[in-house]
Amino acid sequence: PYAGTLRAAVLAYKERGRADLCGALAIALGAAVRAAVPAGQILLVPVPSVRAAARHRGGDHMRRLAGRTAAGLRAEGRPATVVARLRTVGRPRDSAGLGAQERAVNLAGAFGMVERRGPALPGTLVIVDDVVTTGSTLASAARALRGLHRPVYAAALAGTPRRSRHVHAPVSGLGPTD
């Protein structure tokens, strides 16, 4: 759950520039990714930061964390690559402090898919985020990736108490058959 030492570490990394925590958080995120996708090539898709938040934080913290996570998975013999397939659309507000309804409205259509040329990489898409609060961010991100016609999974460092049971679950209802 998003509490105690883990909460303090996430906030220090994300909001206070504690880049030295990236390695430890990457180990934790790697465990969540392994739980979501036990075998095969993994394509980590970081949830992009809102531009203003990324500027304030000195860059996109999830993209950095996804890179460290992929490196750790590869060191264990798990093929993993970061694919930045999501971009923010419009001007969604930072979701911190918003309630469930406000988050859903704020994040509806908040992400678009970055188009790529060339052959598609093989593997399982895993959206990675730091904290699952209501699930609105992951749901919006998964909807943006529907055009890839593949199953989409999600993994996060933590979930708020209401969501912590679902942190490693596949994003339901958003697979290639929907």
N, C-alpha and C positions, 0 to 999 in steps of 0.2 A: 504493500500500500504506500501511497504518497504521504509519508509521515517520517518523523524522527531524522535519523542520520541521512537516509536517502533523500528526503525532501531538502534538507540543508545542503547536501552536495549538489543536487540538481539546481537549486537556486543560486548557489555560489558559482557554478559553472556558467549558467545561463545569464544571470543578471549582474554578476560581479566580476566577470572576466577571469575566473579561476581556471585557466586552460590546463593547469597541472592536474585537474580532476578528470580530464577527458579520457585518459587511459583506464582508470577504474570504472568510469561510467560505461565505456565501451565493452568492458568485460561483462558488466551486468546486462547491457543491451544484447550482446552476443548470446547470452543464456536465453533471453526472451526470444531471439530469432531462432535459435536451435529448437526451442520448444514449439514454435509455430511451424517450422519446416525442418523435420528431422533428417532429411536427406536431399541430395541433389544440389545443382547450381542455384545460388541465391542472388537475386537482383535487389539490392537495397534501394528503396525510393524514399529519400528523406522528405518530410513535410517541410516546405520552404517557409522561412520566416517572412513576416510582413516587412516590407522594405525599411520602414522607419525603425522597427524593432531591430532589424539586422544592423542598421547604421549605429544605433545606440549601443548595441552589444559588441560592435567590432567585427561583424561578419555573421554568417549563417551558422549558428551553433549546431544545428542538426546535421547539416552537410558535413561539418568537421567530424562530428561524432560518428556519423555513418561511415566515413572514411576510415577512422580508427577501428570501428567494429568490423568492417570488411577485412582489414589487415589482420586482425586477431583471428577471424574465422579462417582465413587463408593459412595462417600459421599453424592452425589445428588440422589442416588438410581439407577444409571445406571450401569449395570454390565459391567466392563471393565477390561481387562488383557493385559499386555505387552507380546508379543510373538516375541522373537528375531529370526525371520525366515530368515533374510538376512545377508549375509557376503560379504565382498569385495573380488573380484577375481582379481588376478594379482596386478598391481600397478597403479591404476588410480591416476592421479594428483589431487591435491586440485583444485576444479573448480573455485575458486575465481579469477576473472579477465579474465576468458576465454569468448570468444564470443560464439554465438549460435552454429555455425558449430564445433568449437573446443570442446565445451561441449558434443555435440552429439557423436563425435568421441571418446573423452576421456571416456565417460560413456557407450558406446556400450558394452554390456556384462560385465559391471563392478561389477555386483552383482550376487551372486548365492544363492540358497535356502539352508538353514540349514535343514538337514533331521532330523526328530524326529521319535521316536518309540512310539507306543501306539496309542490310538484312537485320532482322530482329535478333537480339541476343537470346540464346536459350536460357531457360531458368524460371524460377518461381519469383514473382513480384512480392516483395514484403515492404509495405509502407512502414517507416520507422518514425516515431515521435517520442518526445520526452515523457509527457504525462497525458493519460487519458482521463478526461474529466467527465464529459457527457457522451463522448463518441462522435460528436458532430464533425470534428476535424477529420477523423479517419473516414467517416462516411462520405464527406465531401471529396476528399482525396481519392477514395476508391471510385466514386462516380466519374471523376475526371479521367480515370484510367480505363474505363469500360471499353474504349475504342481499341484497346490492345487485345481484346478477346482472350483473356487468360484469367485464371484464378488470381485473386488478390488477397494476400494475407496482411496482417498487421502485427507489429510488436512495439512495445513501449517499455521505458524504464520503470514506470509506476502507473498506478491507477488511483484515483481518489477512492475513498472507502466504498462508495457505491459501485464503482467500476472495477475494482482491483481483481475480482474473480475472472474478468474477461480480458485481461491485458494480453494474453498470448493467443486469443481466439482468432480464427479466420474471420475476415469481414464478411458476415453472412448476407446472403441475398444479392451479392454484387459480383458473382462469378460470371463466367462466359455464357452460361445458358440463360441468364436473365435478360 
